[in-house]
Amino acid sequence: MAQIVQLPLPAPAYPAEAAALDRAECVLLVALRWWVAARRDGEDPLPRLCQGLGTAGAHDAAFSVDALMNVIGRTARRPIAVHCPRCPRLSSDEVSLLHAASLAQAGDAPCAERALRTALLSAQGAEFALGPLEGLAILFAEAGLRLRRRRTPSEAGEGSVEGRIAWVEAWQPRQPHETVH
């Protein structure tokens, strides 16, 4: 008697284009970008976040996004590249934030913290960011916004030139004027 064993397919990599993201990923990405755009313009990001995330069914997640981004803004080891809300491309920093959020939603808090610490934040910053990130993940799940598990650029590109370049770019320091465009 033969036994069939299904091997899991590897998770897909993060796309280069925002349009290729799932709904939950798009909602989170736009929320992060709105927060940065509002702060850049000297505005309070919460009214727009509450309205937008309320439309997506996750009104209270606005407060978690605000808390998360405040921690990131204070503890980042370098300027974080977050594009303008309508930009079609994803930055490597945005991918790192999406990846950490998906790990938190999957219940893997230690990996989410490590992902933040490795790519963006100080050790203490990653520890502080974990609370808002887990809250965000719970509120997204309650709203039916399930973040897809994907491979990071480093995992996706093992052995390929394109993947190695994406990994190197994530670690290059960015000029302050390039953090938001």
Contacts in CASP RR format, 6 or more apart in sequence:
PFRMAT RR
TARGET T0000
AUTHOR 0000-0000-0000
METHOD contacts of the structure
MODEL  1
MAQIVQLPLPAPAYPAEAAALDRAECVLLVALRWWVAARRDGEDPLPRLC
QGLGTAGAHDAAFSVDALMNVIGRTARRPIAVHCPRCPRLSSDEVSLLHA
ASLAQAGDAPCAERALRTALLSAQGAEFALGPLEGLAILFAEAGLRLRRR
RTPSEAGEGSVEGRIAWVEAWQPRQPHETVH
10 151 0 8 1.000
11 148 0 8 1.000
11 149 0 8 1.000
11 150 0 8 1.000
11 151 0 8 1.000
12 148 0 8 1.000
12 150 0 8 1.000
12 151 0 8 1.000
13 150 0 8 1.000
13 151 0 8 1.000
13 153 0 8 1.000
13 155 0 8 1.000
13 156 0 8 1.000
13 157 0 8 1.000
14 90 0 8 1.000
14 95 0 8 1.000
14 98 0 8 1.000
14 99 0 8 1.000
14 150 0 8 1.000
14 151 0 8 1.000
14 152 0 8 1.000
14 153 0 8 1.000
14 156 0 8 1.000
15 21 0 8 1.000
15 90 0 8 1.000
16 89 0 8 1.000
16 90 0 8 1.000
17 88 0 8 1.000
17 89 0 8 1.000
17 90 0 8 1.000
18 26 0 8 1.000
18 29 0 8 1.000
18 87 0 8 1.000
18 88 0 8 1.000
18 89 0 8 1.000
18 90 0 8 1.000
19 88 0 8 1.000
21 29 0 8 1.000
21 90 0 8 1.000
21 98 0 8 1.000
22 147 0 8 1.000
22 148 0 8 1.000
23 145 0 8 1.000
24 140 0 8 1.000
24 144 0 8 1.000
24 145 0 8 1.000
24 146 0 8 1.000
24 147 0 8 1.000
24 148 0 8 1.000
25 98 0 8 1.000
25 147 0 8 1.000
25 148 0 8 1.000
27 53 0 8 1.000
27 56 0 8 1.000
27 58 0 8 1.000
27 140 0 8 1.000
27 145 0 8 1.000
28 65 0 8 1.000
28 97 0 8 1.000
28 98 0 8 1.000
28 101 0 8 1.000
28 136 0 8 1.000
28 140 0 8 1.000
28 145 0 8 1.000
28 147 0 8 1.000
29 90 0 8 1.000
29 94 0 8 1.000
29 98 0 8 1.000
30 85 0 8 1.000
31 49 0 8 1.000
31 52 0 8 1.000
31 53 0 8 1.000
31 61 0 8 1.000
31 62 0 8 1.000
31 65 0 8 1.000
32 65 0 8 1.000
32 69 0 8 1.000
32 82 0 8 1.000
32 94 0 8 1.000
32 97 0 8 1.000
33 82 0 8 1.000
33 83 0 8 1.000
33 84 0 8 1.000
33 85 0 8 1.000
33 87 0 8 1.000
33 94 0 8 1.000
34 45 0 8 1.000
34 48 0 8 1.000
34 49 0 8 1.000
34 52 0 8 1.000
34 85 0 8 1.000
35 45 0 8 1.000
35 49 0 8 1.000
35 65 0 8 1.000
35 66 0 8 1.000
35 69 0 8 1.000
36 69 0 8 1.000
36 82 0 8 1.000
36 180 0 8 1.000
37 84 0 8 1.000
37 85 0 8 1.000
37 180 0 8 1.000
38 44 0 8 1.000
38 45 0 8 1.000
38 48 0 8 1.000
39 45 0 8 1.000
39 69 0 8 1.000
40 180 0 8 1.000
45 66 0 8 1.000
45 69 0 8 1.000
46 62 0 8 1.000
46 63 0 8 1.000
46 66 0 8 1.000
49 62 0 8 1.000
49 65 0 8 1.000
49 66 0 8 1.000
50 59 0 8 1.000
50 62 0 8 1.000
52 62 0 8 1.000
53 59 0 8 1.000
53 60 0 8 1.000
53 61 0 8 1.000
53 62 0 8 1.000
53 65 0 8 1.000
54 62 0 8 1.000
56 143 0 8 1.000
56 145 0 8 1.000
57 143 0 8 1.000
57 145 0 8 1.000
58 139 0 8 1.000
58 140 0 8 1.000
58 142 0 8 1.000
58 143 0 8 1.000
58 145 0 8 1.000
60 139 0 8 1.000
61 135 0 8 1.000
61 136 0 8 1.000
61 139 0 8 1.000
61 140 0 8 1.000
61 143 0 8 1.000
64 132 0 8 1.000
64 133 0 8 1.000
64 135 0 8 1.000
64 136 0 8 1.000
64 139 0 8 1.000
65 132 0 8 1.000
65 136 0 8 1.000
67 131 0 8 1.000
67 132 0 8 1.000
68 129 0 8 1.000
68 132 0 8 1.000
68 133 0 8 1.000
68 136 0 8 1.000
71 121 0 8 1.000
71 125 0 8 1.000
71 128 0 8 1.000
71 129 0 8 1.000
71 132 0 8 1.000
72 80 0 8 1.000
72 97 0 8 1.000
72 120 0 8 1.000
72 121 0 8 1.000
72 129 0 8 1.000
73 80 0 8 1.000
74 125 0 8 1.000
75 121 0 8 1.000
75 122 0 8 1.000
75 124 0 8 1.000
75 125 0 8 1.000
75 126 0 8 1.000
75 128 0 8 1.000
75 129 0 8 1.000
76 120 0 8 1.000
76 121 0 8 1.000
76 122 0 8 1.000
77 120 0 8 1.000
77 121 0 8 1.000
77 122 0 8 1.000
78 120 0 8 1.000
78 173 0 8 1.000
78 174 0 8 1.000
79 173 0 8 1.000
79 174 0 8 1.000
79 175 0 8 1.000
79 176 0 8 1.000
79 178 0 8 1.000
79 179 0 8 1.000
80 93 0 8 1.000
80 120 0 8 1.000
80 179 0 8 1.000
81 91 0 8 1.000
81 92 0 8 1.000
81 93 0 8 1.000
81 94 0 8 1.000
81 174 0 8 1.000
81 178 0 8 1.000
81 179 0 8 1.000
81 180 0 8 1.000
82 91 0 8 1.000
82 93 0 8 1.000
82 94 0 8 1.000
82 179 0 8 1.000
82 180 0 8 1.000
83 89 0 8 1.000
83 90 0 8 1.000
83 91 0 8 1.000
83 94 0 8 1.000
83 180 0 8 1.000
83 181 0 8 1.000
84 180 0 8 1.000
84 181 0 8 1.000
87 181 0 8 1.000
92 119 0 8 1.000
92 153 0 8 1.000
92 166 0 8 1.000
92 169 0 8 1.000
92 170 0 8 1.000
93 119 0 8 1.000
93 120 0 8 1.000
93 170 0 8 1.000
95 152 0 8 1.000
95 153 0 8 1.000
95 170 0 8 1.000
96 115 0 8 1.000
96 116 0 8 1.000
96 119 0 8 1.000
96 120 0 8 1.000
96 152 0 8 1.000
96 170 0 8 1.000
97 120 0 8 1.000
98 147 0 8 1.000
98 150 0 8 1.000
99 115 0 8 1.000
99 150 0 8 1.000
99 152 0 8 1.000
100 112 0 8 1.000
100 113 0 8 1.000
100 115 0 8 1.000
100 116 0 8 1.000
100 133 0 8 1.000
101 112 0 8 1.000
101 133 0 8 1.000
101 136 0 8 1.000
101 137 0 8 1.000
101 140 0 8 1.000
101 147 0 8 1.000
102 147 0 8 1.000
102 148 0 8 1.000
102 149 0 8 1.000
102 150 0 8 1.000
103 109 0 8 1.000
103 111 0 8 1.000
103 112 0 8 1.000
103 115 0 8 1.000
104 112 0 8 1.000
104 130 0 8 1.000
104 133 0 8 1.000
104 134 0 8 1.000
104 135 0 8 1.000
104 136 0 8 1.000
104 137 0 8 1.000
105 137 0 8 1.000
105 138 0 8 1.000
105 140 0 8 1.000
105 141 0 8 1.000
105 146 0 8 1.000
105 147 0 8 1.000
106 147 0 8 1.000
106 149 0 8 1.000
107 134 0 8 1.000
107 137 0 8 1.000
109 130 0 8 1.000
109 134 0 8 1.000
112 130 0 8 1.000
112 133 0 8 1.000
112 134 0 8 1.000
113 126 0 8 1.000
113 127 0 8 1.000
113 129 0 8 1.000
113 130 0 8 1.000
114 126 0 8 1.000
115 152 0 8 1.000
116 125 0 8 1.000
116 126 0 8 1.000
116 129 0 8 1.000
116 130 0 8 1.000
116 133 0 8 1.000
117 123 0 8 1.000
117 125 0 8 1.000
117 126 0 8 1.000
119 170 0 8 1.000
120 126 0 8 1.000
121 129 0 8 1.000
137 147 0 8 1.000
140 146 0 8 1.000
140 147 0 8 1.000
153 163 0 8 1.000
153 166 0 8 1.000
153 167 0 8 1.000
153 170 0 8 1.000
154 163 0 8 1.000
154 166 0 8 1.000
154 167 0 8 1.000
156 163 0 8 1.000
156 166 0 8 1.000
157 163 0 8 1.000
157 164 0 8 1.000
157 166 0 8 1.000
157 167 0 8 1.000
END
